[in-house]
């Protein structure tokens, strides 16, 4: 019996702890938050023999520990992780732990933006074509919940965050995608170089029989090619030797030196250039599993998006309300603001992560009518844009929606794309998006 210490009582931490206990290990789950927030969970875990320690990640828990499974939210400079490293205790992510016990084909997706949409899109295309696929990882189910609960032929479509990839050792996807890299999570990783390296770990264990899909047009990604043993295919808006690209509004695939027509860009189910990239990357990924172009076209045209990402909420007096709460950085917001031709009332704000709003200057100038600001970052956004656009600061999301109704006219779009993290006012971006949708639904 091995002593396993799981740090963090989030979804992935709890799943890892349960899996380790099912595998007959001595398991301790530690969480720095107060036990009062987890009363039902503590009862559930204690009943199956998992020791729960809440309120503080005590260093004495490292005694006799042979393995540490750390949750994505635990920073690498946490004292317990630094102390474990000094003691040479193995530290891995839940993604790494679960993958040891799964023999399924794996498609893994990472990138600063577009991971959830692309993961969901790949899952949809595969299932729509008759194959079995499950989205998991940073979306939906933690991989640990699938161990012994999924057929070996089911394709696992794994959204992989930089936090999860940072602690892998043997995780090996059959197909890996790096969609893009822009500055994000730098408080966690410390430097841009460390953040890039964490993304590239997705291909760490791939070989010549595996496929790595890269965005050829992403400047930072292309300047930081770190090497791989996998076959490479590219996604681009210009012709590439191997991969998928567009010409005159048509998506084409270059396979074995033969150019194949896939479909018109206009027929994609998702709007915006960012979703064209996501859709093309998904098409390449599923082709590795022998899907026909007809099946790919059908899936790409039918898929209408994921919750909290350019999610249409409702139309009121000719004004469309769009929930893009998942836009937690400026690059995600850039994609949202350029996705529509109609004038935009932009609702923004939250907790920043060294945001550079100059990235948005061009698209705000051309597409945005007025900006409504809330949260910790409202002053900074106001100061950046107030000389060129009408900017209004509000106290909360209720007031933001009310002011947006006043600002918008028939044919305009109110787009809630915060460009910031949610933690100043909400539990997470999902909670933030749900609140926005509830407010809009009650107008």
C-alpha positions in Angstrom: 0.0 0.0 0.0 1.4 3.4 -1.1 0.8 6.6 0.9 -0.7 9.2 -1.5 -1.1 12.8 -0.6 -3.6 14.7 -2.7 -3.4 18.6 -2.5 -6.6 20.5 -3.3 -10.3 19.5 -2.9 -11.5 20.7 -6.3 -13.1 18.4 -8.8 -9.9 16.9 -10.1 -8.3 16.5 -6.6 -11.4 14.7 -5.3 -11.5 12.4 -8.3 -7.8 11.6 -7.9 -8.2 10.9 -4.2 -11.1 8.5 -4.9 -9.1 6.7 -7.7 -6.1 6.3 -5.4 -8.3 4.9 -2.7 -10.0 2.5 -5.2 -6.5 1.3 -6.1 -6.0 0.4 -2.4 -3.7 3.2 -1.4 -3.5 5.0 1.9 -4.9 8.4 0.9 -4.8 11.8 2.5 -6.6 14.8 1.0 -5.5 18.2 2.1 -7.1 21.6 1.4 -6.1 25.1 2.6 -9.8 26.3 2.7 -11.9 25.8 5.8 -13.6 22.5 6.4 -17.0 24.4 6.8 -17.1 24.8 3.0 -16.8 21.0 2.5 -18.9 19.3 5.1 -20.8 16.9 2.8 -17.6 16.1 0.9 -15.7 15.3 4.1 -18.4 12.9 5.1 -18.4 11.2 1.7 -14.6 10.8 1.6 -14.2 9.7 5.2 -16.8 7.0 4.6 -14.5 5.4 2.0 -11.4 5.6 4.0 -9.8 8.9 2.8 -8.3 11.0 5.6 -9.3 14.7 5.1 -7.3 17.6 6.4 -8.7 21.1 5.9 -7.8 24.7 6.8 -4.1 24.4 6.1 -1.7 22.3 4.0 0.5 21.1 6.9 4.1 20.1 6.1 3.9 17.1 8.5 1.6 15.5 5.9 4.7 14.9 3.8 6.0 12.4 6.3 6.1 8.9 4.6 4.3 10.3 1.5 5.5 8.4 -1.6 3.4 10.3 -4.2 1.8 13.8 -4.3 -1.0 14.5 -6.7 -1.5 18.3 -6.9 -4.6 20.1 -8.2 -4.4 22.8 -10.9 -5.1 25.6 -8.5 -2.2 24.9 -6.2 0.6 27.4 -7.1 4.1 25.9 -7.7 5.6 28.1 -5.0 3.2 26.7 -2.4 5.3 25.9 0.7 4.1 22.2 0.8 5.2 21.7 -2.9 8.6 23.4 -2.4 9.2 21.2 0.7 8.1 18.1 -1.1 10.5 18.9 -3.9 13.4 19.2 -1.5 12.5 15.8 -0.1 12.4 14.3 -3.6 8.8 13.2 -3.3 7.3 12.6 -6.7 4.7 15.3 -7.6 2.3 14.8 -10.5 -1.0 16.2 -11.8 -4.3 14.4 -11.8 -4.0 14.2 -15.6 -0.7 12.3 -15.3 -2.0 10.0 -12.5 -5.2 8.9 -14.3 -3.5 8.4 -17.7 -1.4 5.6 -16.2 -4.5 3.5 -15.8 -6.2 4.2 -19.1 -5.5 2.6 -22.5 -7.9 4.6 -24.6 -6.9 6.6 -27.6 -6.3 10.2 -26.6 -6.6 13.6 -28.3 -5.2 16.3 -26.1 -5.8 20.0 -26.6 -4.0 23.0 -25.1 -3.7 26.7 -25.9 -4.4 30.0 -24.2 -7.7 30.4 -25.9 -10.1 28.1 -27.7 -9.4 24.9 -25.7 -13.0 24.3 -24.5 -14.6 25.0 -27.8 -12.2 22.8 -29.7 -12.4 20.0 -27.2 -16.2 20.1 -27.3 -16.2 20.4 -31.1 -13.9 17.3 -31.5 -16.1 15.3 -29.2 -19.2 16.4 -31.1 -17.8 15.5 -34.5 -16.6 12.1 -33.4 -19.9 11.1 -31.7 -21.9 12.6 -34.6 -20.0 10.3 -37.0 -20.8 7.2 -35.0 -17.6 6.9 -33.0 -17.5 7.0 -29.2 -15.8 10.0 -27.6 -15.9 11.7 -24.2 -14.6 15.2 -23.4 -12.6 15.2 -20.1 -9.7 16.8 -18.3 -10.1 20.5 -17.8 -13.6 20.2 -19.1 -16.4 17.9 -18.0 -15.1 14.9 -16.2 -11.7 14.6 -14.6 -9.8 11.7 -16.2 -9.7 9.9 -12.9 -13.4 9.3 -13.0 -13.1 7.4 -16.3 -10.7 4.7 -15.0 -12.5 1.4 -15.1 -15.7 3.3 -16.2 -15.2 3.6 -20.0 -14.7 1.3 -22.9 -11.2 1.0 -24.1 -12.3 2.0 -27.7 -13.8 5.3 -26.5 -11.7 8.2 -27.6 -10.8 10.6 -24.8 -10.8 14.2 -25.8 -8.7 15.9 -23.1 -8.7 19.6 -22.5 -5.3 20.2 -21.0 -4.4 23.3 -19.1 -0.9 24.6 -18.6 -1.3 23.8 -14.9 -2.0 20.1 -15.6 0.7 19.7 -18.2 3.3 21.3 -16.0 3.2 18.2 -13.8 3.2 15.4 -16.4 5.9 12.7 -16.9 4.5 10.0 -19.1 1.2 11.4 -20.5 1.2 10.6 -24.2 -1.6 11.7 -26.5 -2.1 10.1 -29.9 -3.0 13.5 -31.2 -1.9 16.7 -29.6 -3.0 20.3 -30.4 -1.4 23.6 -29.5 -4.0 26.1 -30.6 -2.2 29.4 -29.7 0.0 30.9 -27.0 -0.5 34.4 -25.6 0.5 35.8 -22.2 -1.6 34.4 -19.5 -1.3 32.7 -16.0 2.1 34.4 -15.6 1.5 34.9 -11.9 1.4 31.1 -11.6 4.2 30.2 -14.1 6.4 33.1 -13.2 7.7 33.8 -16.7 6.5 33.6 -20.3 9.2 31.1 -21.0 7.9 28.8 -18.3 4.4 29.2 -19.6 5.4 28.3 -23.1 7.4 25.2 -21.8 4.3 24.0 -20.0 2.2 24.1 -23.1 4.9 22.2 -25.1 4.9 19.4 -22.6 1.8 18.1 -24.4 4.1 16.6 -27.0 6.8 15.6 -24.5 6.3 11.8 -24.9 4.9 11.7 -28.4 6.8 9.7 -31.1 6.8 9.4 -34.9 3.5 7.5 -34.8 1.7 10.4 -33.1 0.5 13.7 -34.5 1.1 17.3 -33.3 -1.2 20.0 -34.7 0.2 23.6 -34.6 -1.3 27.0 -35.5 1.2 28.2 -38.1 -0.2 31.8 -37.9 0.3 32.2 -34.1 3.2 34.5 -33.7 4.3 33.6 -30.2 3.8 29.9 -30.8 5.8 30.0 -34.0 8.7 32.0 -32.3 8.9 29.3 -29.6 9.0 26.0 -31.4 10.6 23.7 -28.8 10.8 20.5 -30.7 8.8 17.2 -31.0 9.3 13.7 -32.2 5.7 13.6 -33.5 4.6 14.2 -37.1 3.5 17.8 -37.5 0.5 19.2 -39.3 -0.4 22.9 -39.5 -3.5 25.1 -39.3 -3.3 28.4 -41.3 -5.2 30.9 -43.3 -2.5 30.6 -45.9 -1.4 27.5 -47.9 0.8 25.0 -45.9 2.6 21.8 -47.1 1.0 19.6 -44.5 -2.3 20.5 -42.8 -5.4 22.6 -43.3 -5.8 26.1 -44.7 -8.1 28.5 -46.5 -8.2 30.0 -50.0 -10.9 32.3 -51.3 -13.2 31.4 -48.4 -12.8 27.6 -48.9 -11.2 25.3 -46.3 -8.7 22.9 -48.0 -6.7 20.0 -46.6 -3.2 19.0 -47.9 -2.9 15.3 -47.3 -0.2 13.2 -48.9 0.6 15.9 -51.4 -3.0 15.9 -52.5 -5.2 19.0 -52.0 -8.8 18.2 -50.9 -11.7 20.6 -50.6 -13.4 20.3 -47.2 -16.0 23.1 -47.1 -16.7 26.9 -47.3 -15.7 28.8 -44.2 -19.2 30.4 -44.3 -20.7 26.9 -43.6 -19.0 26.5 -40.3 -21.5 26.5 -37.3 -19.4 28.9 -35.2 -18.8 32.6 -36.0 -15.5 34.5 -36.1 -11.9 33.9 -37.3 -10.9 32.3 -34.0 -13.6 29.7 -34.5 -12.4 29.1 -38.0 -9.0 28.2 -36.5 -10.6 26.0 -33.9 -12.8 24.2 -36.5 -9.8 23.6 -38.8 -7.7 22.2 -35.9 -10.6 19.9 -34.9 -10.9 18.7 -38.5 -7.3 17.7 -38.6 -7.5 15.9 -35.3 -10.5 13.8 -36.2 -9.1 12.8 -39.6 -6.4 11.0 -37.7 -9.3 8.6 -36.7 -10.3 7.9 -40.3 -13.4 10.1 -40.5 -14.6 11.0 -43.9 -14.6 14.6 -45.1 -18.4 14.3 -45.3 -18.6 13.4 -41.6 -16.3 16.2 -40.7 -18.3 18.7 -42.7 -21.5 17.5 -41.1 -20.1 17.9 -37.6 -18.5 21.3 -38.3 -21.7 22.8 -39.7 -24.0 21.4 -36.9 -22.0 22.4 -33.9 -23.2 25.7 -32.3 -20.8 26.3 -29.5 -20.2 25.8 -25.8 -21.7 27.5 -22.7 -20.1 30.9 -21.7 -18.2 31.2 -25.0 -19.9 33.6 -27.5 -23.2 32.0 -26.2 -26.3 33.7 -27.5 -28.6 34.4 -24.5 -31.7 36.2 -26.0 -32.8 39.1 -28.1 -34.7 41.9 -26.6 -36.2 44.7 -28.8 -33.8 43.9 -31.6 -30.7 43.8 -29.2 -28.8 40.5 -29.0 -27.2 39.6 -25.6 -24.1 37.4 -25.8 -22.4 35.6 -22.8 -18.7 35.3 -23.3 -17.8 35.0 -19.6 -15.1 32.5 -20.5 -13.0 35.4 -22.0 -10.6 35.8 -19.0 -7.9 37.5 -20.9 -7.5 40.3 -23.6 -6.8 37.9 -26.4 -10.1 36.0 -25.8 -11.9 39.3 -25.8 -10.2 40.4 -29.1 -11.7 37.3 -30.8 -15.1 38.1 -29.4 -15.2 41.7 -30.4 -14.1 40.9 -34.0 -16.7 38.1 -34.4 -19.6 40.4 -35.1 -20.3 43.0 -37.8 -23.0 44.8 -35.7 -22.1 47.6 -33.3 -21.1 46.2 -29.8 -21.9 47.4 -26.3 -19.0 45.8 -24.5 -19.3 44.8 -20.8 -15.9 44.2 -19.3 -13.9 44.0 -16.1 -12.9 41.7 -13.2 -9.5 40.8 -11.8 -6.6 41.4 -14.2 -3.4 39.4 -14.8 -1.0 42.0 -16.2 -3.5 42.9 -19.0 -2.3 44.9 -22.0 -5.4 46.6 -23.4 -3.6 48.1 -26.3 -4.1 44.7 -28.0 -7.7 45.7 -28.3 -7.3 49.2 -29.6 -8.0 48.5 -33.3 -11.0 46.2 -32.8 -12.6 48.5 -30.1 -12.2 51.5 -32.4 -13.9 49.8 -35.3 -16.5 47.6 -33.6 -17.4 48.9 -30.2 -20.0 51.6 -29.6 -19.6 52.0 -25.8 -17.9 50.2 -22.9 -19.5 49.3 -19.5 -17.0 48.6 -16.7 -17.2 46.8 -13.4 -14.9 45.1 -10.9 -11.3 45.6 -9.7 -10.0 46.4 -13.2 -12.7 49.0 -14.2 -10.4 52.0 -13.5 -7.6 50.7 -15.7 -9.9 49.8 -18.6 -11.7 53.2 -18.3 -8.4 55.1 -18.3 -7.2 53.2 -21.4 -10.3 53.7 -23.5 -12.1 56.8 -22.2 -10.4 59.2 -24.6 -11.7 57.3 -27.7 -14.9 55.6 -26.5 -17.8 56.3 -24.3 -17.0 54.5 -21.0 -19.4 54.0 -18.1 -18.4 52.5 -14.7 -21.0 50.5 -12.7 -21.1 48.8 -9.4 -22.2 45.3 -10.4 -23.5 43.1 -13.2 -27.1 44.0 -12.6 -26.4 47.7 -13.3 -24.1 46.8 -16.2 -27.0 45.0 -18.0 -29.4 47.8 -17.2 -27.0 50.4 -18.6 -26.3 48.3 -21.7 -30.0 48.3 -22.4 -30.0 52.1 -22.4 -26.9 52.3 -24.5 -27.9 49.7 -27.2 -30.2 50.3 -30.1 -32.0 48.0 -32.5 -29.5 45.7 -34.3 -26.7 46.2 -31.7 -25.1 43.4 -29.7 -24.4 43.5 -26.0 -21.4 41.3 -25.5 -20.3 40.3 -22.0 -16.6 39.5 -22.6 -14.8 40.5 -19.4 -11.2 40.3 -20.5 -10.4 39.5 -16.9 -10.6 36.7 -14.3 -13.8 36.4 -12.3 -12.5 36.0 -8.8 -13.1 39.6 -7.6 -16.8 39.2 -7.6 -17.6 35.5 -8.6 -16.5 31.9 -7.8 -15.4 31.3 -11.3 -16.2 32.3 -14.9 -19.1 29.8 -15.0 -20.7 31.4 -12.0 -20.2 34.8 -13.6 -21.8 33.7 -16.8 -24.8 32.1 -15.1 -25.4 35.3 -13.2 -25.3 37.3 -16.4 -27.7 35.0 -18.2 -30.1 35.1 -15.2 -30.2 38.8 -15.2 -30.8 39.0 -19.0 -33.5 36.3 -18.8 -35.4 38.3 -16.1 -35.5 41.6 -18.2 
